Amino acid sequence: MSCVLAACALPRSAEGPVHTYLLAGDESAWETGAQATQPGVHGVLVVGLPQAEAGFDQPRMAYLQRPYEVNFYATNQWADTPARMLVPLLVRALETTGLWRAVVPVPTTVRGDYRLDTSGLVLQQEFVQQPSRTRVLLRAQLVEMKEQRVVGARSFEALEPAPSDDAYGGVLAANRAVAKVLQAVEGWIKSCLREPAKEDC
């Protein structure tokens, strides 16, 4: 039995220790203070759990060496799925806008006045050119809950160069890319609430 257990442990030790990383964004990017003249004027915003694209709903860190072929690092991983790590970042970023009385994530018993749904989440490091780059893709939809009316929908993308062509370089680039996407989502929601009929909303 001890021989069997030792054999099971050998592949992991041969590969080296597993490194686990956080997706935390860059909070300084959205800590600019509330801009609304009437804080909380739009009530409560409910933030749904982002839906990831196929293959990206897992903690394994994805990278591409050629188009359409997804690979995963063997000894590097996220602390949780990117979708789950994105939720508190969305909540904190949207709280700083001053547009909402409260921003709450699902699951919640609060109905809310608006709901933000996100889908098509992709987070991948790309080695198709040098230096490598990390890409973040996300589609957002803002819904007015009382009348179940879609206020607006839009896709967001950020591509950031990695400071080093390894997993940690990809992590640093991913956090910068996520911060850019969050800033773009903030601006888009403000625009939709101000001018819901606007074409880019």
N, C-alpha and C positions, 0 to 999 in steps of 0.2 A: 504493500500500500504506500509506503513512504517513497518507493521508487517511482510509482505512478504520479504521486503528488509533485515530486521534484521535476518530473518530465513535463507536467502541465505548466509549471512555473518558468521553465527555461525560455520559451519563446518571448515572453514579456520582458525578462531580464536582459535577453540578448538585444532586444530592440531599444532598450534604455527606458528611463522613467517617462511617465506621461505628464505632459505640461498642460495645465488647464487655465483658460483665459476668460476674462470678463469683457462683456460689451457694455461700456459705461457712457459712451458718447463724450462730449466735451461740454459740461454744464456751463462753462463761462460763455459759450456761444449763445445761450438763451437766458442768461441771468441779466437781462437788460431792464427788468422791471415792467410793471403793467403799463400798457399804452392806452387802454380804454378810459374814456372820460367818466363812464359809469361802470365801475367794476361789478362783475357778476350780472350784467344786464341781460345776458342770454340764458341765464338759469344754469341747469346742470347738464354736463356733457358726459355721456357714458362711452368709454373706450373699449372696443371689442378686442379679443385676442387676434392678432394678425394671423392670416392663413398663408403658409409658406407654399412655394412651388414644389412640385414633386422632386424628392431627393434632398430637399433642404430643411425638412422638418425633423432634424436630429442634431445632437451636439457635435457630431463630427465636422471638422473644418474642411470645407470644399475648396478645391483649386482646379484650374484648367491649364493644360499645356497646349491644347489645340481646341478649336471651336467644337462645341457640342459634346465633348467628352469630359465628364466630371470625375475627378479623383478626390481622395480623402487622405489627409495626413494620418500616419500610423500612430504617432506618439504625441500629437497635439490635438486638443479638443476645446470646445466652449464649455463653460460651467453649466449651461442649460441650452435649450434650443434657442437660436437667434430670435424666433418669434416671441418666446416667453421673456427673454431679456429685454426686448424692445418695449414691452408694455409699460413698465415703470418709467422708462425714458420719455415715452409719449406723454404720460400723465404729468410728469414734472415739467416738461417743456410747455405744455398747454396751460398748466396752472399759472405760469409766469405772464401769460398774455393779459390777464385781468379781465378777460371776456366772460368768465364763468364764475358762478357762485361756488361751484364745486366741479372737480373732474374726478370721476370714479371709474375704476376698471371693472370688467366682468370677472367672475360672477358677482352680481349685486341684485338686491331686491328693489333698488331705486330705478324707477322707470326712466327718468331723465327727460330733458327737453329736446336734446339732440343726441345722436349717436354717431360715433366715428368708427367705420368699419375699414379694415385694411386687408389686402390680399396680394397674392403674387410676390411674396417676399423672397428675394434672392440675395444671398451674401456669399461672394466667392472671390478668391484671389486668382488673378489671371497672369500667367507666365507667357503669353503669346507675344510679348515684347519686353524689352528691358528699359527701365526697371519694371518689375511686376507691379500690377495695380489691383486694388480691391474695388469691386463693384457692388453697390447696393441698389436694388430695385424694389419699388413698393407702389401699389395702387391704393388710393384712399377714396372713400365715399362718405359724404356727410349727409345724414338723414335727419329731417325734422320729425320728431316722434308723434306729435299730436295728430298730424294729418298723414303720417307715413309718407312724407314727400322727400324725394332726393333733391337736396339743395345743390349738390355738385359732386363731380367725380373727376379725378385726375391721377395720372401716373407720375412718379418721381424717380429720379435716378441720380446717383452721385458716383464718381469714379476718382479714386485718390491713389497717387503713386505711393508705393511702399518704400520706406527708408532702407530696407534690406530685403534681399530675395530669400526670405525664409518665413516660417510661420509667424514669428513675433513681428516681423515687418508688416505682414498682412494684418495682424491684429491692430497695430497702430493706425494703419491706413483705414481699417474698417471703422474704428471709432471716429476718425475725422469724417469719413463718408456719412456715417449715421448722423452726426451732428449737422451736416449740411442738409440732409434729407429732412430732419426735424425742423430746421429753420424754414425750409421751403414749405412744409406742411403748415406751420404756424401762419406764414404770410398768406398762403392760399385760403385757409379758413377765415382769416380776417377779411380778405377780399370778398369771399362768398357771402359772409354775413352782412357786409356793407353794401354789396351790389350783387344780389343773388342772380340777376339776369345777365351778368357779365359773361361774355363768351368764353373766357379762359377758366371759368368756374365749373 
